[in-house]
Amino acid sequence: MIYISNRDGATLGYSANSGVEHIIRAGYAFKDLNQNNQLDDYEDWRLPVEERAEDLASKMSKEQIAGLMLYSSHQSINSSELTEAQTSYIVNDNLRHVLITSVKSPETAAQWTNNAQALAEGLGLGIPLNNSSDPRHGSDASAEYNAGAGGDISMWPESIGLAASFDPELVEKFGDIASEEYRALGISTALSPQIDIATDPRWYRFPGTFGEDPKLSADLARAYADGFQTSKDEDEIENAWGYNSVNTMAKHWPGGGSGEGGRDAHYPFGKYAVYPGNNFDEHLVPFLDGAFDLQGGTDSVAAIMPYYTISWDQDPKYGENVGNAYSKYMIDDLLRQKYSFDGVVTTDWGITGDIGYEIEDMENFGYGSSWGVEHLSVPERFYKVIMNGVDQFGGVDESDDILKAYELGVEEHGEELMRARFEESAVRLLKNVFQVGLFENPYLDVAETSEVVGNPEFMQAGFDAQLQSIVMLKNKENVLPLQAEGSDQLTAYVPERWYPPVKSRFGGGVTPGYYEVPFNMEVVEQYFNVTTNPDEADFALVGIMSPDGGLGYSVEDRKEGGNGYLPISLQYSEYTADYARAESVAGGHPTEDFTNRTYKDKTVTAANTQDLDLVLETKAQMDDKPVIVSVQTNNPFVIGEFEDHADAILTNFGVQDQALLEIVSGNVEPSGLLPFQMPADMKTVEEQFEDVPHDMEVHVDSEGNVYDFTFGLNWDGVINDERVEKYSQ
């Protein structure tokens, strides 16, 4: 790589092999990206970002703009060299937005980025790649803190765990650290935060949200985006954007947390979001009061992703019941016009593809998700989305159908209008590349990447956040913290847990079930003696997961004469949906000859019902000795099935075992609060409205504590601090 430093200006970086060189004008150096030996406006780093983007968009062919509108399928980086497919879509389809999933190592990611950027730099106008990532900072429960330090990336709780801290400053700190690690990996756009208010407790995407409360979600959305997007001092380019910034893409407009029956819209059986409580507007609060109202200087999130869902009967103007990206009302009328969002709008992945037409396809994620427009041709789907004001298509590697959509527009509106519409999207997309400094230097120092990603300071911050995210729900007779008399260590009995078979959501087959101790015993032994005999133990430490009640559909039920729809259970034991609605709010699909998706009176059992058995059996084995239950929690659940058989209960949202044991041992006092209600039973789950928060009867435990939103315990009892006062109103 060749680097050129400008006094009081940008540092340039370009590849010696790309054909690009620098030119000198007025004593400053600029990259000659289109290799014409002239200083074009888009190459002039002294000009405002908007002006540069408009100049470059005007120079682009429709084929180049179509490539800019592509967002790649998921790319795993296992080598520093590009695959043939990656090279093809960069060279032949002008693709410049890559979604990176797993990487072999930070160093491999950096080397791959440099190779990919050098390839793109030498093509046409020299537009760099804008690589992106879904959230990648989750914790490895079994890893020791010290073993993680200096590792692949810092480890933090899930978003719902960050919400349990009720601390916007912590979330902003996460964004600030994560942005440094992202940029060191060559990632300049975050496909996050997920700010749907999770108003139905059964939704399987619940743990990726900030919970059910709109105010808390808005505050954390704002903090998250400020942390990721804000650059300061010498890193700033313009309006707090700069070389340390990562564009954030808030999702999912206008909110995806109200799927009927808790089902999810990745699948055709979950394609309808319903509003029986007439509460559509409250789902916009995290966007309007959070993502669009930043305080760090960048003003708004850079991008928005609509969800797959059909927001059922929420279009009063055109009367369309179509997926949100296909809805002119949701995108053009609301997002663009009423709420004046002028950033990038990117579809969720695969919405333009054809659906499957076999019964089995109802359970297979991977087909297209063109909900409500299945009758349109693929180019017609692209065209409809583009004309709504959407800029980019997730999961699309080739530009042929975008160009066909362009021609459909020319036939209807003429070349001038369609050219202007394409340039409008190009300007939005290019601004996100300019404002993070990629045109000046998209290259990484591999050694620096190694030092930044997962460094000890960042690991410590993540571990501290894990500690703040753990919620103590029960502490009968102050059994916690566990403290031995004198110098002797207490002895723990840790029973094995049954890990049930898991069917991959992405068609990867079934992982067989197995028995295993649910904790890293090397970590446990740092705090307590360990025995396999309950009679020898001072206490039991039981690790379980919240109930896995399914996704709400069964092909087998359909083949046996049912409609295929099942309840999603939030309890461990067998559940019959006696209180479900007899007529679904929404329904209909090309492979169904009915519209009533009710599951009333049907019965399911959670896949991990043995977790309930484990707690009950352990309590019987321990007699009157304490049983401490740790629940890795994905969704709210019916805790009353085992609560009175546990002496202490800790709920966590993706933390390392060491964080849990720091609290059990008393080294750290618990401080987390419930970011949702814990239901009393499945009757209240069925009778709550999918679109309304805080509308369930909640569990009251054997100690008289009420497991409502903002509830949590510390060593002194129920927490009642400024966080509770602020958010419990």
N, C-alpha and C positions, 0 to 999 in steps of 0.2 A: 504494500500500500504506500501511496505517496500522500504526505500531509503538508499543508501550507497554512501557516498562521498569519492572520491579518491583524495589524495593530488596531485595537478598539473595534474588532469585528470578528466575523465568523472564522473558525478553523475549518479548512476544507480537507476532505479525504476522498481519494479516488484510486481505482485500481490501475496499475501499470499495464494490465492486459486488456482493459476495456476499450481502448482507443480514445478515451476522454482525456483531455489535457486542460490545464488552466490557462487563462488569459489575464493580462494586466490592464486595468483601466483606472485612470486617475490615482495611481499608486496602490490600488487594491487588487487582490486576486479573486477570480471567479471561475467556477467550473464551466467549461464549454460543453454542456451536456448534449446538445444536438450537433456538436462538432462542425459548426459553420464559421468558426473564427470570429463570431460577433457576440456582443453582450446583449442577449435577449432579456426582456423584462423578467421573465420567470427565473432566469439565472442570477438575477441581481439581489443578493441577500439584504441589501439596504432598503428595498421596497417593502411596503406592507404585504402581508400574506394574501389578503383578498386580491390585490392588484396582480400579484404573481400568479395566483391560481387562475384568474380570468384570462391572463395572457396565454398561459399554457393551454387552457381549455380551448381557446380559439385556434390554436395550432394543431390540435389533435384531429385525426381522422375519426369517422364514426366507428371504425374497427378498433381503434385505440381506446375510445371512450367505452365501447362495449366491453373491452377487456378490463377496464377500470371498474366496471359494474359487477364483475365476477368476485365471489368470495369462495375460496377453494373448499373442497371437501377436507375432512380431517387428515392432517399430515403428521405422521410419526417420524421423528428425525433419529434414525439409527446409525447414520453415517454422515461424515462431513461433506460427502459428495451428493449432488442432486441425482434423483432417480430420472429415468427417461421420461416418465410422465410429468414430473415437475418441470423439467427442462422444456417439454413440449408446450405446457400451458403458459409458461412465461414467454416463450419465443413465438409460438404460433397463435395463441389466443390473447396475448397482451395482458394476461392476468397479473395483478400486482398486490392482491390481498390474500395472504396465506394464513390458514388456521392451523397452528401448531399444537399437537397434543403432547404425547410423551417424547422425551429426548433422552438419548443414551447417557449424556452427561452435559453439564454446562459448557464444557470446552467444545464438545461436539456441536452443540447448538450454535456457539459463536463462530466456529469454523464454517458450518453450513451456511449461516447468515452471510458471512463474507463472500463465499462462493456464489450464493444466489444473488446478492447485491451487485457483484461484479458482472454477472451475466446480464442483469437488467440494465445496468448502467450503460452498457455498450450498445443497447438496442434503441433505435429511433430517437426519441426525445430524452432518453436517459432517466425515465421515471423510476424511482426506487420502490422496493417492496415495503408494504406496510403490514408486517406480520402481527398476528394476534394470538390470544389464548383465552380459553375458558379458565375459571379459577383453578389454580394449581398449588395452593398453599396449605392443603389439608395435612393433618397429622398422621403419622404412623404410630399407632397406639403402643406398639411393642418396643419402639426405639427409645433408648435412654437419652436423656437430654444431652449429656456430654458426648455420646456417640453421634448425635445429630449435628453438633456444632461443627461448622465448616463443611457441612454436607451439601446435598444437591440444592436445597432451597429451604428457607425458614418455614417452620411448621406452626400453623395457627388453627384455631377452632373453625368449624363451619360457620357460614354467615349467621345461622340461627344462634350459634354460640357467641359470636360477637354481639348479637342483639341481647343475649342474656347478661352482658356486662352493663347494658343501658348507659354506655359511655361513648358519646360521639368523638371525644378526643382520642380515645383508644382506636376507634375505627379509622380516623384520619391518620393516625400514626401507622396503622397497618397499610393504608393506601400509599403513604409516603415511602415506606420500606419496600413494599411490593413493587412499586414503580421503578425503584432503583434496580431491583433484581430482574424485573421484566426487561428493562433497557439493556442490562448486561447480557441477557439472553438473546437480544435482537428483537424483542417484542415491543411494539409501540402502540398497540390497541388492546384493551381489556374487554372481552365480551362479558361484562359485568358492570355494575352490580345488578343482581336480580331483586327488583324492588316491588314485585307483586305483593299485595297484602294477602297473606294466606288465610283467607276467611273460612275456608273449609278445611277442617283438621285432617281429613283423609288424603289430601293431595300428596303424591309421592315426591313432589319437588319442594315440599315444605322446608326441608333443612337448608336449601339454598337461598331462602328468603330471610328477611329480618323479622318475621313473625306476622301476627295478624293485626297489629295496631298501626293505623295510618300515620299518626304523629311520630311515633318512634321510628317507623320505616322512613319517613321523610327526613328526619334529623340524621339518621345513619346513612341514607343515600347521599345527602349533601356532604357529610364528612368523608365518605368513601371517595366520592368524585374529586373533592378538593385535594385529598391526599394524593391521588393518582395523577391529577392533571396539573397541579401547581408547580411551576419552576420559579426559583428565586435567584436574585443577585446575578452572577455571571452566567448562570444557566438559562436565564430568561431571554426569549427572543422578542415576544410581543404579547401584551395583555396576560402575563403570567404563564403563557405557553413557552416551552423551551426544550432544551436538550435532556431534561430530567422528567419531562411530561410523558404520560401515557394517556392516549385518548380513552375515555370510558364510553361504553355502549350500554345504557340502562335498558333493562328488559323486565317485563314484556308489556308493551302498550296494547290496550288500555288496562292491563291487569289480567293475569291468567290464573288467579287463585280461586275462582268460583266455578270450576267445572262441575257439572251436575253429578251428584253422588260421589264427589271427590275424584272422579276419573280425569285422566290427563289427555290433552289434545295431541300428543305425539301419535296417538292411535285413533282410528276412526270411531272406536267405541267411546272416546272421551272428547269428541270434537266440539261439544257445546258448553259454553260458559253461560250460566243462568243467573237471573237476578230476581228471585222470588221476594226479596226484601226491598226491591226498588232502590238499590244502593249503588248504582253504577258510578255516580260521581265521586264517592268516597275512595274508590279504587284509583282515582287519578291523583289523589293527594300526595303520594310519595314522588310523583313526577313534578307536579306544579309547585309544591312547597319545598321540594328537596332537590331533585335532579336538575330542575330548570332555575334554581335560585341559589347558586353557589356563592360562597363568600371569599374564595381564594384569589379571585381575579379573572378566572376563565369564564365566569357567568353561568355556563350551562354545560351539561354533558355534551360530548362531541357527537354522539350518535344514539339512536333509539332502535330497538328491535321489537316489532309487533309479535304477538303470540299467534300460534296456530289457530286458536279458538275462534269459533263463530260466536260473537257476543249476541246471544239470542234476543231478537226483537228490541235491540237498542239503537236502531237506525231510524229515526223519525222522519228523515228527509227523503231517502231513496227506497226505504223498505227492504233493503238487501239483508239476507242472512247468509253471509259468506265469511271466510276466514279474514282476520283483521287486516292483513296486508292487501287483500282484494277489495276492502271496503273503502269506497270514496269518502264516505261519511267519517270513518274513524281516522283516516290518514289526511285527506285533503281538508275537509271541513273542520275537524276538531284539532288535530295535531298541527297542521300547517297554518290554517287560517285563524281559528279562534285562539289557539295558544301560541302562535307565532314561532314555532320551532323551525329553524332554518338549518339545522345540522343534518347529518347523514341519517337516512332511514334504511336499515338493512333487514331483509326478510329473515325469518328463521330458516333453518336448513331444510331444503328439499321440498318447498311448498309448491313448486311448479310441475313436479313429476306426476305421472299417471298413478292412480291408486291401484291396488290389487283387487281382483274381482272374484277371488275364491273365499269361501268362509274362513279358511285358515289365515287369510291375510289380515283379518281383524286383529290378530295377536302379533303380527310381524311388523315391527318397526323397521323401516328401511325403504318402503315404497313411498311414492309421493304423498303429499298431504294437502292436496288441492281442494280443501273443504269448501263446498258450496259452488265450485266452478268446475266440477269434474267433467261437465259436458263440453267445456271449451277445449280447443286444441292447445298444445303446449305454447306455441308462439302467441296465441290469443291471451293466455294467462300472463305471460311476460308483459304483453302490451297493456293489459288492464292494470297491472301493478304499477308499471312505469307511469301511466297517465294519472294515477292516484297521487303521485309525488314521492314514490319510493325510489331510492337511488341504487340499490345493490341487492344481489341475490345470493343468499347463503347456500353453500354446498354445491355451487355450479362452477365447473372447471372449463367449460367450453362456451364460446360466445355466439354460436350459430343461431340459436333461438332468439337471443337479444337482437341480432341484426334482422331477423325475420320480423320481429315485433316493430322494429324501426320502419321497415317497409310497409307494414300495416298502417302505421301512423302517417306515413307519407301519402298513402292512398286516401286516407280519411281527411287529413289536415294539411297536407302539402309539406314539401321539404323544409321550408323556412321554419315552420313551427316545430317540427321534429328535431331539427338541428338545434334550435334554441332549447328545447326540452332536454336533449342530451347534454348540452353544454352546462345547463343548470345543475345537473347531477355531477358532472365532471368537476365543476368549481367546488361543490361541497366536499367531494371525495378528496380532491387535491389539497384543500385547506388543511385537512387532517394530516397530510403528509408534510406539508410545508411547516406547520406550526410546531412540530416536534423535531425539526432540524434535519430531517433525513436527506433533503436535497443537498445539503452542505456536506454531511458526513454520515453515511449509513453503516460505517464499518466499526468493528469491535476489536479491542485488544484482548486476545484470548487469555493472557495472564491476568489481566484486570478482571475479566469475567470470573475467573477462578477465585479471585480474592473477594469479590463482591457477593456472589450468590451463596447464600447460606452461611455467611460469616458469623462468628460467635455473637456479635452484638445483635444481629438480626434474629438469631436463634433464641437469644435470651428474651428479646421483646415478644416473640411468638409464644414462648413458654409462659411468660408472665400473663399474656392474654388468655392462654388456656386456663390458668388458675382463676382468672376473673370470670370465666364462663361457666364454671361448675356451680350447679344449684343444689344446695342441701334442702331436701323436702321434708325429711323427718329426722328427729334426733331424740328418741324416747329416753327420758331420764338422763339426758346429756351423756349418752354413751360415747359420743365423739366429743373431743378427740380421744383416741385410744392412747392411754398412758400407763405404762407398767410401774409398779411400786419398786423403789430401789433402782438397781442397775440392770435388772433382768429385762430381756426383751419379751414381749408378748408373742404367743404362738398363734399363727393363722391357719385355718383350714380353708383351702381354696378348691372347691369341687370343679370337676370337668363339666364343660357345657357341650351340648349337642348342637353342632352347626348344620342346619338343614340343607338339603340340596338347593342350589340356586340356578334358575334358568336365566341365561343371559338375555338382557333386553335387546341386544344388538345381534342376535342370531348366532352367538358363539357356543351354543350347546348348553349342557347342564353340568354344573360342578357338583360332584357327589358329596353326600353328607359325611360328617366325621365328628369324633369326640376330641376335645382339646381343652386344656386349661385356658381360660380367657384372658390371662394376664401373662406378661413376661416375668417368669418366676425369678430370674436373676435380679430384676428390679424389686420385686416384692421382698426378696431376701435381704435387701439393703435396709429394710425397715422393720421386718419381723422374722421370727423363726417360722418355719413352715412345716406342716405335717399333713399326711394323707389320712390321718385317723381323727375323726371329729371328737372322740373322747379325750384326746390329748390337747385339743386346741382351747385357747382362751376365747376365741371368736371365729366367726366364719366370714369370709369375703366372697360374695357371690357376684359374678359378672354376667349380665344378660343384656338383651337388646329389646327395644320396644317392639310391640307386635308387628309381624309382617302379615298383613291381612289381605294381600293380593292387590290386583290392579282393577278389579271390578268387571271382569269378562271371562267367559270360558267357551271355547269352541266346542268342547264336549257337551256342554249344556245345550248349545244351539243344535247340535246334531241329534240330540236326544229329544228334540221337540220344543225346547225352551227358546227364549229370545236371546240367550247368550249372556244376559246381564246378571251380575252377582253383586251382593253387597261388598264393600270394603270394610273390613273389621278392624277396630282399634282395641280389641280385647284378645287375650290369648286363647280362651276356651271357645268351644263351639258357639256360633252366633247365628240366630235366626232373625231376619229383618221384619219383625212384626209391625214396626212403626214406620216403615218406609212409605213414601207416597205411592198410591195405587196407579196414578197416571203421571208419567214423566213430564217435566216442563217442556222439554225439547226432544226431538227425535227425527230419524230419517237418514238413510244412507243408500247409495245405489245398489248395495248388495242386500238390503233389507226390504221386505214387503210389509213392514209395520213401522209405526212411529212411537209406540209406547215402549220406552226402555225401562220400565219398572223392574225391580228385583224383589218386590214385597214378598215376604214369607219364604224366601230362599235362605239356605243355610250354608255357611262357610266356617272353616276353622283356620286360625293363623298357622303359617308354615312353621313357626317357632313356638308352638304351644308348650313344648317341653321346657321352655324357660320358666313358665309358671310352675310346672312340676318341680323344677330344680329348687326354686325358692321354698316351696312348701315342704319338700323332702329334707332340705337342709335345716329348716327350722325344727322339724321333728327330730333330726339327729342331734341338734345342738341343745335341745331341751330349753333351759333357761339362760343359756349363754348367748351373747349378742350375735345377731346376724346382720351384717352390713351388706346392703344391696347397691351395686352400681349399675345403672341403666344407661347404655348408649342409646340416645333418644333421637329418632328421626321425626316422629310425629307425636302430637299429644296422644294419650292413650288412657285406657280404663285401668288406673293404678289400683283401684279398689279390690281387684282380684287377689292381690298379695300384700297390700300395704300393711294390714294388721299382723302379718307374719314376719315383718321386718322391724328391727330396732332402729336402724338408720337407713335412709335412702338418699343417694346422690345421683343426680341426673347430669349427664354430660353430652356434649354435641361434637364429638370427635376430638379427643385429647389423648395425649400420651399417658400411659399408666403411671408414670412418675408424677404427673400433675395430680392425678387422683390420690396417690399415696401421700403426697405432701399434705393434703387436707385430712385424710384419714388419720395420719400420724400426729396431726396438730401443728406441723411446721408452718402451715398457712391457714388462715381463717377463711371459710367460704364467704363469698360476697355476691354470687350470681342471683338473678331474679328470673322467674318464669316469664318468657316473652310471649306466652300464650296461656289460654285456659286449659286445665286438665279436667276432662269430662267426668261426670259422676257415673255415667253408664252410656250404653249405645243408644238408648232411647233418646237422650238429649242430643246425641250426635245426629240421629236421623231427623229430629224435629227442628234443629237449628237451620237457618237460611244459609245457603252456600255463599252468599255475597255479603253477609253481615258479620262483623267481628264481635267478640265478647257477648255472644248470645246463647251460651250453654249453662246448664246447671253444673256446678263444679264439685269436685270431690272434697269431702271433709274427712280428715283422717282421725285415727283413734285418739290423737292428742287434742282434737278440736281445731286444728289448723285448716284453713280454707285454701285450696290449691288454685287460686285465681291468678289472673294476669298481675305481674309485679310481686308475686309471693316468693319468698326465699328466707332461709334461716342462716344466722351466724351463731357463734358460741353463746350469745346472750339471748337468743330467741328469734322472734319474727323481726326481720329487717324493716325499719320504717325510717328511711333517710330521704334526702332531697330527691333522689331518683324516683322513689315511690310516690312522693308528693307531686312531682312534676307529671308523671305519666299515668297515674292511677285515676286521674280526674275523668 
